[in-house]
Amino acid sequence: KISALDIEKILRDVAQWVLRASQRQQQITPETAGAIIECLTQVVGPVARVMVEDALEDLEQQATLSNLLSNLAGQLSPERVQQFARYLHERGLT
């Protein structure tokens, strides 16, 4: 038997998952791009701005959060991807 508290937790988890999934398919706003640049700067330094701008230019109409993050991750070492992911998570972007 599942308690009411368990059901509430499950529903909160599902709502959070749905929010994250919908965020990943949204077009990149200037605010989102700025937050990504801030996170990436902590990993690679000032070149982060150029990396994000180049990736957005390459992606054009497919510039969703998911596509942008995949593009950037492909340019980083596994260790830096982990650092980047941690900063993104702290900002609520993943």
N, CA, C and O atoms as a GROMACS GRO file, in nm:
protein
  376
    1LYS      N    1   0.084  -0.118   0.000
    1LYS     CA    2   0.000   0.000   0.000
    1LYS      C    3   0.089   0.125   0.000
    1LYS      O    4   0.186   0.133   0.076
    2ILE      N    5   0.055   0.220  -0.085
    2ILE     CA    6   0.132   0.344  -0.097
    2ILE      C    7   0.065   0.452  -0.013
    2ILE      O    8  -0.056   0.473  -0.021
    3SER      N    9   0.146   0.520   0.065
    3SER     CA   10   0.091   0.626   0.151
    3SER      C   11   0.069   0.754   0.070
    3SER      O   12   0.122   0.769  -0.040
    4ALA      N   13  -0.010   0.843   0.128
    4ALA     CA   14  -0.036   0.972   0.064
    4ALA      C   15   0.094   1.051   0.047
    4ALA      O   16   0.112   1.120  -0.054
    5LEU      N   17   0.185   1.041   0.144
    5LEU     CA   18   0.314   1.111   0.133
    5LEU      C   19   0.397   1.056   0.018
    5LEU      O   20   0.463   1.132  -0.054
    6ASP      N   21   0.395   0.924   0.000
    6ASP     CA   22   0.467   0.864  -0.112
    6ASP      C   23   0.410   0.911  -0.246
    6ASP      O   24   0.485   0.940  -0.339
    7ILE      N   25   0.279   0.918  -0.254
    7ILE     CA   26   0.213   0.963  -0.378
    7ILE      C   27   0.250   1.108  -0.406
    7ILE      O   28   0.278   1.144  -0.521
    8GLU      N   29   0.249   1.192  -0.303
    8GLU     CA   30   0.286   1.332  -0.322
    8GLU      C   31   0.429   1.345  -0.372
    8GLU      O   32   0.457   1.426  -0.460
    9LYS      N   33   0.519   1.267  -0.316
    9LYS     CA   34   0.659   1.272  -0.360
    9LYS      C   35   0.671   1.226  -0.505
    9LYS      O   36   0.742   1.288  -0.584
   10ILE      N   37   0.603   1.120  -0.540
   10ILE     CA   38   0.605   1.070  -0.678
   10ILE      C   39   0.553   1.176  -0.773
   10ILE      O   40   0.611   1.199  -0.879
   11LEU      N   41   0.444   1.242  -0.737
   11LEU     CA   42   0.386   1.346  -0.823
   11LEU      C   43   0.480   1.465  -0.838
   11LEU      O   44   0.491   1.521  -0.947
   12ARG      N   45   0.548   1.504  -0.730
   12ARG     CA   46   0.646   1.613  -0.738
   12ARG      C   47   0.761   1.574  -0.830
   12ARG      O   48   0.805   1.654  -0.913
   13ASP      N   49   0.810   1.450  -0.817
   13ASP     CA   50   0.918   1.402  -0.902
   13ASP      C   51   0.878   1.401  -1.049
   13ASP      O   52   0.956   1.440  -1.136
   14VAL      N   53   0.757   1.357  -1.076
   14VAL     CA   54   0.707   1.353  -1.214
   14VAL      C   55   0.695   1.494  -1.270
   14VAL      O   56   0.734   1.520  -1.383
   15ALA      N   57   0.640   1.585  -1.190
   15ALA     CA   58   0.626   1.724  -1.235
   15ALA      C   59   0.762   1.786  -1.266
   15ALA      O   60   0.777   1.859  -1.364
   16GLN      N   61   0.861   1.756  -1.183
   16GLN     CA   62   0.995   1.809  -1.206
   16GLN      C   63   1.055   1.750  -1.333
   16GLN      O   64   1.120   1.820  -1.410
   17TRP      N   65   1.034   1.622  -1.355
   17TRP     CA   66   1.085   1.557  -1.476
   17TRP      C   67   1.021   1.618  -1.600
   17TRP      O   68   1.090   1.645  -1.699
   18VAL      N   69   0.890   1.640  -1.597
   18VAL     CA   70   0.818   1.700  -1.711
   18VAL      C   71   0.871   1.840  -1.738
   18VAL      O   72   0.891   1.878  -1.854
   19LEU      N   73   0.893   1.917  -1.633
   19LEU     CA   74   0.947   2.052  -1.649
   19LEU      C   75   1.083   2.048  -1.716
   19LEU      O   76   1.109   2.124  -1.810
   20ARG      N   77   1.171   1.961  -1.670
   20ARG     CA   78   1.305   1.949  -1.729
   20ARG      C   79   1.296   1.906  -1.875
   20ARG      O   80   1.367   1.960  -1.960
   21ALA      N   81   1.210   1.810  -1.903
   21ALA     CA   82   1.196   1.762  -2.042
   21ALA      C   83   1.146   1.874  -2.133
   21ALA      O   84   1.195   1.887  -2.245
   22SER      N   85   1.051   1.954  -2.087
   22SER     CA   86   1.001   2.063  -2.170
   22SER      C   87   1.104   2.173  -2.185
   22SER      O   88   1.112   2.236  -2.290
   23GLN      N   89   1.185   2.199  -2.080
   23GLN     CA   90   1.292   2.298  -2.089
   23GLN      C   91   1.392   2.260  -2.197
   23GLN      O   92   1.439   2.346  -2.271
   24ARG      N   93   1.424   2.134  -2.206
   24ARG     CA   94   1.526   2.089  -2.301
   24ARG      C   95   1.485   2.116  -2.446
   24ARG      O   96   1.572   2.129  -2.533
   25GLN      N   97   1.356   2.124  -2.473
   25GLN     CA   98   1.310   2.146  -2.610
   25GLN      C   99   1.278   2.292  -2.640
   25GLN      O  100   1.240   2.325  -2.752
   26GLN      N  101   1.292   2.379  -2.541
   26GLN     CA  102   1.265   2.521  -2.562
   26GLN      C  103   1.378   2.585  -2.641
   26GLN      O  104   1.494   2.543  -2.633
   27GLN      N  105   1.343   2.688  -2.717
   27GLN     CA  106   1.444   2.766  -2.786
   27GLN      C  107   1.526   2.842  -2.682
   27GLN      O  108   1.477   2.874  -2.574
   28ILE      N  109   1.648   2.871  -2.715
   28ILE     CA  110   1.739   2.938  -2.623
   28ILE      C  111   1.705   3.087  -2.617
   28ILE      O  112   1.700   3.155  -2.720
   29THR      N  113   1.681   3.136  -2.497
   29THR     CA  114   1.658   3.279  -2.475
   29THR      C  115   1.792   3.344  -2.441
   29THR      O  116   1.888   3.274  -2.406
   30PRO      N  117   1.801   3.475  -2.452
   30PRO     CA  118   1.925   3.543  -2.410
   30PRO      C  119   1.961   3.514  -2.264
   30PRO      O  120   2.078   3.503  -2.229
   31GLU      N  121   1.859   3.502  -2.179
   31GLU     CA  122   1.884   3.473  -2.037
   31GLU      C  123   1.943   3.333  -2.020
   31GLU      O  124   2.037   3.313  -1.942
   32THR      N  125   1.889   3.237  -2.092
   32THR     CA  126   1.939   3.101  -2.085
   32THR      C  127   2.082   3.094  -2.140
   32THR      O  128   2.168   3.030  -2.081
   33ALA      N  129   2.105   3.160  -2.252
   33ALA     CA  130   2.240   3.162  -2.310
   33ALA      C  131   2.338   3.223  -2.210
   33ALA      O  132   2.450   3.174  -2.194
   34GLY      N  133   2.297   3.330  -2.144
   34GLY     CA  134   2.384   3.394  -2.044
   34GLY      C  135   2.417   3.300  -1.929
   34GLY      O  136   2.531   3.294  -1.883
   35ALA      N  137   2.316   3.227  -1.883
   35ALA     CA  138   2.339   3.132  -1.773
   35ALA      C  139   2.432   3.020  -1.817
   35ALA      O  140   2.518   2.976  -1.740
   36ILE      N  141   2.416   2.974  -1.940
   36ILE     CA  142   2.504   2.868  -1.991
   36ILE      C  143   2.647   2.920  -2.003
   36ILE      O  144   2.742   2.850  -1.969
   37ILE      N  145   2.661   3.042  -2.052
   37ILE     CA  146   2.795   3.102  -2.064
   37ILE      C  147   2.859   3.111  -1.925
   37ILE      O  148   2.978   3.080  -1.910
   38GLU      N  149   2.783   3.154  -1.825
   38GLU     CA  150   2.838   3.163  -1.689
   38GLU      C  151   2.885   3.027  -1.639
   38GLU      O  152   2.993   3.017  -1.580
   39CYS      N  153   2.805   2.924  -1.661
   39CYS     CA  154   2.843   2.790  -1.617
   39CYS      C  155   2.967   2.741  -1.691
   39CYS      O  156   3.060   2.687  -1.630
   40LEU      N  157   2.967   2.759  -1.822
   40LEU     CA  158   3.080   2.712  -1.902
   40LEU      C  159   3.207   2.791  -1.872
   40LEU      O  160   3.317   2.735  -1.877
   41THR      N  161   3.194   2.918  -1.840
   41THR     CA  162   3.310   3.000  -1.805
   41THR      C  163   3.382   2.944  -1.684
   41THR      O  164   3.505   2.951  -1.675
   42GLN      N  165   3.308   2.888  -1.591
   42GLN     CA  166   3.369   2.828  -1.473
   42GLN      C  167   3.453   2.706  -1.508
   42GLN      O  168   3.540   2.664  -1.431
   43VAL      N  169   3.427   2.648  -1.625
   43VAL     CA  170   3.497   2.526  -1.668
   43VAL      C  171   3.612   2.557  -1.764
   43VAL      O  172   3.720   2.500  -1.753
   44VAL      N  173   3.588   2.648  -1.860
   44VAL     CA  174   3.688   2.671  -1.965
   44VAL      C  175   3.742   2.814  -1.969
   44VAL      O  176   3.832   2.843  -2.047
   45GLY      N  177   3.688   2.902  -1.887
   45GLY     CA  178   3.734   3.041  -1.888
   45GLY      C  179   3.660   3.126  -1.989
   45GLY      O  180   3.551   3.089  -2.034
   46PRO      N  181   3.718   3.241  -2.026
   46PRO     CA  182   3.649   3.338  -2.110
   46PRO      C  183   3.615   3.290  -2.251
   46PRO      O  184   3.530   3.349  -2.317
   47VAL      N  185   3.678   3.184  -2.297
   47VAL     CA  186   3.646   3.131  -2.430
   47VAL      C  187   3.503   3.076  -2.435
   47VAL      O  188   3.451   3.049  -2.543
   48ALA      N  189   3.440   3.060  -2.320
   48ALA     CA  190   3.303   3.005  -2.313
   48ALA      C  191   3.205   3.086  -2.398
   48ALA      O  192   3.122   3.028  -2.467
   49ARG      N  193   3.216   3.217  -2.392
   49ARG     CA  194   3.123   3.302  -2.469
   49ARG      C  195   3.133   3.270  -2.618
   49ARG      O  196   3.031   3.257  -2.686
   50VAL      N  197   3.255   3.258  -2.669
   50VAL     CA  198   3.276   3.228  -2.811
   50VAL      C  199   3.220   3.088  -2.843
   50VAL      O  200   3.157   3.068  -2.947
   51MET      N  201   3.244   2.993  -2.755
   51MET     CA  202   3.195   2.857  -2.777
   51MET      C  203   3.043   2.855  -2.788
   51MET      O  204   2.988   2.791  -2.878
   52VAL      N  205   2.975   2.925  -2.698
   52VAL     CA  206   2.829   2.927  -2.700
   52VAL      C  207   2.778   3.001  -2.824
   52VAL      O  208   2.686   2.953  -2.891
   53GLU      N  209   2.837   3.115  -2.855
   53GLU     CA  210   2.794   3.190  -2.973
   53GLU      C  211   2.814   3.109  -3.101
   53GLU      O  212   2.727   3.107  -3.188
   54ASP      N  213   2.928   3.042  -3.113
   54ASP     CA  214   2.954   2.957  -3.231
   54ASP      C  215   2.854   2.842  -3.239
   54ASP      O  216   2.804   2.810  -3.346
   55ALA      N  217   2.827   2.779  -3.125
   55ALA     CA  218   2.733   2.667  -3.123
   55ALA      C  219   2.594   2.714  -3.163
   55ALA      O  220   2.526   2.647  -3.240
   56LEU      N  221   2.551   2.829  -3.112
   56LEU     CA  222   2.418   2.882  -3.147
   56LEU      C  223   2.411   2.913  -3.296
   56LEU      O  224   2.309   2.888  -3.360
   57GLU      N  225   2.518   2.966  -3.350
   57GLU     CA  226   2.523   2.996  -3.493
   57GLU      C  227   2.515   2.867  -3.575
   57GLU      O  228   2.444   2.862  -3.675
   58ASP      N  229   2.586   2.764  -3.532
   58ASP     CA  230   2.584   2.635  -3.602
   58ASP      C  231   2.445   2.571  -3.596
   58ASP      O  232   2.399   2.512  -3.694
   59LEU      N  233   2.379   2.583  -3.483
   59LEU     CA  234   2.250   2.516  -3.464
   59LEU      C  235   2.134   2.590  -3.530
   59LEU      O  236   2.035   2.528  -3.568
   60GLU      N  237   2.145   2.720  -3.545
   60GLU     CA  238   2.041   2.804  -3.604
   60GLU      C  239   1.904   2.773  -3.547
   60GLU      O  240   1.880   2.796  -3.428
   61GLN      N  241   1.813   2.721  -3.629
   61GLN     CA  242   1.674   2.697  -3.585
   61GLN      C  243   1.660   2.578  -3.490
   61GLN      O  244   1.557   2.564  -3.424
   62GLN      N  245   1.761   2.494  -3.482
   62GLN     CA  246   1.757   2.379  -3.391
   62GLN      C  247   1.823   2.412  -3.257
   62GLN      O  248   1.867   2.322  -3.186
   63ALA      N  249   1.830   2.539  -3.222
   63ALA     CA  250   1.899   2.582  -3.100
   63ALA      C  251   1.811   2.563  -2.976
   63ALA      O  252   1.769   2.660  -2.913
   64THR      N  253   1.784   2.438  -2.944
   64THR     CA  254   1.714   2.408  -2.818
   64THR      C  255   1.818   2.388  -2.709
   64THR      O  256   1.937   2.373  -2.737
   65LEU      N  257   1.773   2.390  -2.586
   65LEU     CA  258   1.864   2.368  -2.474
   65LEU      C  259   1.938   2.236  -2.490
   65LEU      O  260   2.059   2.228  -2.472
   66SER      N  261   1.864   2.133  -2.522
   66SER     CA  262   1.923   2.000  -2.538
   66SER      C  263   2.031   1.999  -2.647
   66SER      O  264   2.141   1.947  -2.626
   67ASN      N  265   2.000   2.056  -2.763
   67ASN     CA  266   2.095   2.057  -2.874
   67ASN      C  267   2.218   2.141  -2.842
   67ASN      O  268   2.330   2.103  -2.875
   68LEU      N  269   2.197   2.255  -2.777
   68LEU     CA  270   2.311   2.341  -2.742
   68LEU      C  271   2.404   2.271  -2.643
   68LEU      O  272   2.526   2.272  -2.660
   69LEU      N  273   2.345   2.210  -2.540
   69LEU     CA  274   2.427   2.142  -2.440
   69LEU      C  275   2.501   2.024  -2.501
   69LEU      O  276   2.616   1.998  -2.466
   70SER      N  277   2.436   1.951  -2.591
   70SER     CA  278   2.503   1.839  -2.659
   70SER      C  279   2.620   1.888  -2.743
   70SER      O  280   2.727   1.828  -2.744
   71ASN      N  281   2.598   1.998  -2.815
   71ASN     CA  282   2.703   2.056  -2.898
   71ASN      C  283   2.823   2.096  -2.811
   71ASN      O  284   2.937   2.064  -2.845
   72LEU      N  285   2.797   2.165  -2.702
   72LEU     CA  286   2.905   2.210  -2.615
   72LEU      C  287   2.976   2.093  -2.548
   72LEU      O  288   3.099   2.092  -2.538
   73ALA      N  289   2.900   1.994  -2.503
   73ALA     CA  290   2.960   1.877  -2.438
   73ALA      C  291   3.054   1.804  -2.533
   73ALA      O  292   3.156   1.750  -2.490
   74GLY      N  293   3.021   1.803  -2.661
   74GLY     CA  294   3.105   1.738  -2.760
   74GLY      C  295   3.241   1.805  -2.777
   74GLY      O  296   3.333   1.746  -2.834
   75GLN      N  297   3.254   1.927  -2.727
   75GLN     CA  298   3.380   2.001  -2.738
   75GLN      C  299   3.465   1.991  -2.611
   75GLN      O  300   3.574   2.047  -2.605
   76LEU      N  301   3.414   1.921  -2.511
   76LEU     CA  302   3.481   1.916  -2.381
   76LEU      C  303   3.532   1.775  -2.350
   76LEU      O  304   3.480   1.676  -2.401
   77SER      N  305   3.634   1.768  -2.266
   77SER     CA  306   3.681   1.640  -2.217
   77SER      C  307   3.577   1.584  -2.120
   77SER      O  308   3.494   1.660  -2.068
   78PRO      N  309   3.578   1.453  -2.094
   78PRO     CA  310   3.480   1.395  -2.000
   78PRO      C  311   3.482   1.462  -1.863
   78PRO      O  312   3.377   1.481  -1.801
   79GLU      N  313   3.600   1.498  -1.816
   79GLU     CA  314   3.609   1.563  -1.684
   79GLU      C  315   3.541   1.699  -1.686
   79GLU      O  316   3.469   1.735  -1.593
   80ARG      N  317   3.564   1.773  -1.793
   80ARG     CA  318   3.502   1.906  -1.804
   80ARG      C  319   3.352   1.896  -1.826
   80ARG      O  320   3.277   1.982  -1.779
   81VAL      N  321   3.307   1.793  -1.896
   81VAL     CA  322   3.162   1.772  -1.913
   81VAL      C  323   3.098   1.752  -1.776
   81VAL      O  324   2.991   1.807  -1.749
   82GLN      N  325   3.162   1.675  -1.690
   82GLN     CA  326   3.108   1.652  -1.555
   82GLN      C  327   3.101   1.782  -1.477
   82GLN      O  328   3.001   1.810  -1.410
   83GLN      N  329   3.206   1.863  -1.484
   83GLN     CA  330   3.206   1.992  -1.415
   83GLN      C  331   3.094   2.081  -1.469
   83GLN      O  332   3.018   2.141  -1.392
   84PHE      N  333   3.086   2.090  -1.600
   84PHE     CA  334   2.984   2.172  -1.666
   84PHE      C  335   2.844   2.126  -1.624
   84PHE      O  336   2.759   2.209  -1.591
   85ALA      N  337   2.821   1.996  -1.626
   85ALA     CA  338   2.691   1.940  -1.587
   85ALA      C  339   2.656   1.977  -1.443
   85ALA      O  340   2.541   2.008  -1.412
   86ARG      N  341   2.756   1.975  -1.356
   86ARG     CA  342   2.732   2.009  -1.215
   86ARG      C  343   2.687   2.155  -1.203
   86ARG      O  344   2.591   2.185  -1.132
   87TYR      N  345   2.757   2.245  -1.272
   87TYR     CA  346   2.720   2.387  -1.267
   87TYR      C  347   2.582   2.410  -1.327
   87TYR      O  348   2.503   2.488  -1.273
   88LEU      N  349   2.552   2.342  -1.437
   88LEU     CA  350   2.419   2.355  -1.499
   88LEU      C  351   2.311   2.307  -1.402
   88LEU      O  352   2.207   2.371  -1.388
   89HIS      N  353   2.337   2.195  -1.337
   89HIS     CA  354   2.240   2.140  -1.243
   89HIS      C  355   2.216   2.236  -1.126
   89HIS      O  356   2.103   2.255  -1.082
   90GLU      N  357   2.324   2.298  -1.077
   90GLU     CA  358   2.310   2.394  -0.967
   90GLU      C  359   2.224   2.513  -1.009
   90GLU      O  360   2.156   2.573  -0.925
   91ARG      N  361   2.227   2.548  -1.138
   91ARG     CA  362   2.147   2.660  -1.189
   91ARG      C  363   2.007   2.616  -1.231
   91ARG      O  364   1.926   2.698  -1.273
   92GLY      N  365   1.978   2.486  -1.219
   92GLY     CA  366   1.846   2.435  -1.257
   92GLY      C  367   1.826   2.423  -1.407
   92GLY      O  368   1.713   2.423  -1.455
   93LEU      N  369   1.936   2.413  -1.481
   93LEU     CA  370   1.925   2.402  -1.626
   93LEU      C  371   1.925   2.259  -1.676
   93LEU      O  372   1.899   2.235  -1.794
   94THR      N  373   1.953   2.163  -1.589
   94THR     CA  374   1.947   2.022  -1.630
   94THR      C  375   1.872   1.944  -1.525
   94THR      O  376   1.856   1.823  -1.539
   0.00000   0.00000   0.00000
